[in-house]
Amino acid sequence: MALTGSDEVRPWWEDNTKLVSVIIGLPVVGLTVIGVSTLIGIKTPDFPYMISADFFVADFFLRLLTLPIGFIAIRSFLRSKDNE
């Protein structure tokens, strides 16, 4: 939980850093696992496409491109729920 200036505890999805980390976390973890697998000697080109480095790089850049739109959409949704 994040603390605001008035020591009010907020949920994790209202903390900007944690929200961005959750959104772009999967591609980063996938690329890290593939990098470690390569270092220990596993042939990563033999992996299926869904767990290849190309897939995770494409997913990472797609998430980076759509991050502002998703971030604004999540924030507006939470504010509309808060107003009800």
N, C-alpha and C positions, 0 to 999 in steps of 0.2 A: 504494500500500500504506500502511496505517496502522501507526503504532508504538504499542506498549503501554508501560506503565510499565517493563517489564523490557527495553525495546528489542527486543522480538520483533516481526518483521514479520508482519502479518496480511493476508489477502486483502481486496479492496475491499468484498465483500459482508458483511463483519463490521464495517464502519464504519457507524455509524448514520446519519450525515449523508449519505454517498454513497448508501446504500440508499434513504432517503427521497427524495433527489433523483432517483434513477432511476425510482421509482414514480410520482411526480407530474410528472416532466419533460415528457412528451409533451403534455399539455394546455397547459402554460405555453408551450412552444415554439409550438404551434399558434395560441394566442391572440396571441402576439407577431408571428408571421408575418402573421396576418390584420390586426392593427393597423398594421403597416408597409405592407401592401398598400393599406389604406385611405388612409394618409397620402400614398402616391405616386400615388393616383388610380385604382386598380383598383376596379371595382364589386363589392364582396364579396357583396351579396345575390344576384348571378348565379351564385355558386359552388354546386356540388352540396351536398346536406345533409351528406355525410361530411366536408367541409372547411369547414363554416360555424362561425360563432362560437357558435351555440347548442349545437352538438355538443360543442365543446371545453369550454364552460362546464359542461355536464352531466357530461362525462367527468371534469373537474377535481373537481367536488363529489362525484361518486360515489367517486372515488379517495380524497378526503379523509375521507369517511364510513367507507370500508372499510380505511383505512390501518392503524388499530390491529390489526384482525383479521389482515390480511395480514402485518404486521410480526411479530406473535406467531407466526403459522404458519411464516414463513420461519425465524425464530429457533429454534423448536422442531424444525423439520426439520433444520437445521444441527447442533443439539446432539445429535439422535438419530444423525446420521451420524458425529458426532465420538465418540460413545460406542461405536460398533461397532468 
